[in-house]
Amino acid sequence: MGNNGGRRPGSGRKPIPAAIKRALGTTQTKEQIARQEAHEPKIEKDALKKPDFLTDYAKEEWDRVIELIGELGVLNSLDLYTLSAYCEAVSVFRNAQEQWKKNQQVIGIDDNGRYLPNPYLRILKEQTLLINKLSEQLSLTPVGRARLGIAKSQEPTQFEKFLMDDE
């Protein structure tokens, strides 16, 4: 066993891309950031093409995500299948939502008189968990964007303005 301080591999803080560190500032030296950049995949603009195999709802979600976050240069061709899986999870969620909307029954009764949970509720729950997991990996959540330092900038609150005036 290696000397990892008793931690599981992959546990702890997730690494921040060097480009983000450079933009936000860091305590690392330029040489350390350059070393990190040398080991990171190069982001190619337009390398993330919408796959033909996506369903219609998934294609809509792909277009929406690429329009909103694609220009930030956070996603690249290595994210193709993660983004595809996210978009398909949204598609399955939307289809299950449409089916649920038709009858909105939580429990049904089978031919033998037994109560059965609506299968679309299980699908909705599973897809919600998958969407949440994948969206954080792709920095599509507020937490994910904040980790990268790309959360939408907002006008300072009155309290923040007050604090800034004292400096």
Sequence and secondary structure as in RCSB ss.txt:
>XXXX:A:sequence
MGNNGGRRPGSGRKPIPAAIKRALGTTQTKEQIARQEAHEPKIEKDALKKPDFLTDYAKEEWDRVIELIGELGVL
NSLDLYTLSAYCEAVSVFRNAQEQWKKNQQVIGIDDNGRYLPNPYLRILKEQTLLINKLSEQLSLTPVGRARLGI
AKSQEPTQFEKFLMDDE
>XXXX:A:secstr
   STT  TT S     HHHHHHH  SS HHHHHHHHHHS    TT     TT  HHHHHHHHHHHHHHGGGT  
 GGGHHHHHHHHHHHHHHHHHHHHHHHH  SEEE TTS EEE HHHHHHHHHHHHHHHHHHHTT SHHHHHHHT 
       HHHHHHHHT 
